């Protein structure tokens, strides 16, 4: 079964079409080349027919998608949500540590030490988000400043990135 080809979905074709459109917008493709490639994208029946259409564009055409207004807006929206989630987590931990301190009867406010480092981490997270959160030329999908497993996966999946030789 390893030799069988997988059919492309409408969503995959639309993603490649957006890559071609981004290449046209950037001026990397002429109008004629772009329309020819768009026709090829929409005519593709199998997944393996799609990557060659955008292979000569930077990062296989993906770089142009990261610069679209929709991607930037989604990236900013996700970033704000994650920074607020981070701040909420710190508030809960601060309340718990302060409660433990009150119960312990200690004279020194020892929760200040871990809270200092947590607030410092939050400030770095917010600052990293403010500068776009892009490191090593990667795009918006999965860039939230944490190490969760689902992050780093774009609409094309992490496996295809490894096959392309891109690091995460």
NUKOLRO-791703 format. One record per residue (C-alpha): residue number from 1; x, y negated, z; residue in one letter. Coordinates in steps of 0.5 Angstrom, whole numbers. Layout:
R  pos      u      v      w  code
R  NUM      X      Y      Z     A
...
// end
This chain:
R  pos      u      v      w  code
R    1      0      0      0     X
R    2      6     -5      1     X
R    3      6     -6     -7     X
R    4     -1     -8     -7     X
R    5     -2    -16     -9     X
R    6     -6    -20     -4     X
R    7    -12    -25     -7     X
R    8    -11    -32     -6     X
R    9    -17    -35     -2     X
R   10    -20    -42     -4     X
R   11    -17    -45      2     X
R   12    -10    -43      0     X
R   13    -11    -46     -7     X
R   14    -14    -52     -4     X
R   15     -7    -53      0     X
R   16     -3    -52     -6     X
R   17     -7    -57    -10     X
R   18     -6    -62     -5     X
R   19      1    -61     -5     X
R   20      1    -62    -12     X
R   21     -3    -68    -11     X
R   22      2    -71     -6     X
R   23      8    -69    -11     X
R   24      4    -73    -16     X
R   25      3    -79    -11     X
R   26     10    -79     -9     X
R   27     12    -80    -17     X
R   28     16    -73    -17     X
R   29     11    -70    -22     X
R   30      8    -74    -28     X
R   31      0    -74    -29     X
R   32      1    -69    -35     X
R   33      5    -64    -30     X
R   34      1    -65    -25     X
R   35     -6    -63    -28     X
R   36     -2    -57    -31     X
R   37      0    -55    -25     X
R   38     -7    -56    -22     X
R   39    -10    -52    -27     X
R   40     -5    -46    -25     X
R   41     -7    -47    -18     X
R   42    -14    -46    -19     X
R   43    -13    -41    -24     X
R   44     -9    -37    -19     X
R   45    -12    -30    -17     X
R   46     -6    -28    -12     X
R   47     -2    -31     -7     X
R   48      4    -29    -10     X
R   49      2    -34    -16     X
R   50      2    -40    -12     X
R   51      9    -41     -9     X
R   52     12    -42    -16     X
R   53      8    -48    -18     X
R   54     11    -52    -12     X
R   55     18    -49    -12     X
R   56     21    -55    -15     X
R   57     18    -60    -10     X
R   58     22    -62     -3     X
R   59     21    -56      2     X
R   60     16    -52     -3     X
R   61     11    -58     -4     X
R   62     10    -58      4     X
R   63     14    -65      5     X
R   64      9    -69      2     X
R   65      3    -66      6     X
R   66      6    -68     12     X
R   67      6    -76     10     X
R   68     -1    -76      8     X
R   69     -6    -80     12     X
R   70    -10    -75     14     X
R   71     -4    -71     17     X
R   72     -1    -77     20     X
R   73     -8    -78     24     X
R   74     -9    -71     26     X
R   75     -2    -71     29     X
R   76     -3    -77     33     X
R   77    -10    -75     35     X
R   78     -7    -68     37     X
R   79     -1    -72     41     X
R   80     -5    -76     45     X
R   81     -9    -70     47     X
R   82     -3    -66     49     X
R   83      0    -72     53     X
R   84     -7    -73     57     X
R   85     -7    -66     58     X
R   86      0    -66     61     X
R   87     -2    -72     65     X
R   88     -8    -68     68     X
R   89     -3    -62     70     X
R   90      1    -67     74     X
R   91     -4    -70     77     X
R   92     -7    -63     80     X
R   93      0    -61     82     X
R   94      1    -68     85     X
R   95     -5    -67     89     X
R   96     -4    -60     91     X
R   97      3    -62     93     X
R   98      1    -68     97     X
R   99     -4    -63    101     X
R  100      1    -58    102     X
R  101      6    -64    105     X
R  102      0    -66    110     X
R  103     -1    -59    112     X
R  104      6    -58    114     X
R  105      7    -64    118     X
R  106     14    -66    115     X
R  107     16    -73    116     X
R  108     20    -73    109     X
R  109     15    -74    103     X
R  110     18    -68    100     X
R  111     13    -68     94     X
R  112     17    -74     91     X
R  113     22    -70     89     X
R  114     19    -65     84     X
R  115     14    -71     82     X
R  116     19    -75     80     X
R  117     22    -70     75     X
R  118     15    -68     73     X
R  119     13    -76     71     X
R  120     20    -76     68     X
R  121     18    -71     63     X
R  122     11    -74     62     X
R  123     15    -80     60     X
R  124     19    -77     55     X
R  125     13    -73     52     X
R  126     10    -79     51     X
R  127     16    -83     48     X
R  128     17    -77     44     X
R  129     10    -77     41     X
R  130     10    -85     40     X
R  131     16    -84     35     X
R  132     12    -79     31     X
R  133     15    -72     35     X
R  134     19    -70     28     X
R  135     25    -67     30     X
R  136     29    -63     24     X
R  137     25    -65     19     X
R  138     19    -61     21     X
R  139     12    -63     20     X
R  140      6    -65     24     X
R  141      3    -57     25     X
R  142      5    -55     32     X
R  143      9    -60     34     X
R  144      7    -62     41     X
R  145     13    -62     45     X
R  146     12    -55     49     X
R  147     14    -48     47     X
R  148      7    -45     46     X
R  149      7    -39     41     X
R  150      1    -42     37     X
R  151      5    -48     35     X
R  152     10    -49     29     X
R  153      5    -45     25     X
R  154      2    -49     19     X
R  155     -4    -47     15     X
R  156      1    -43     11     X
R  157      3    -39     17     X
R  158     10    -38     21     X
R  159     11    -31     17     X
R  160     12    -35     10     X
R  161     16    -40     13     X
R  162     21    -35     15     X
R  163     21    -32      8     X
R  164     22    -38      6     X
R  165     29    -39     10     X
R  166     26    -45     14     X
R  167     27    -45     22     X
R  168     22    -46     27     X
// end
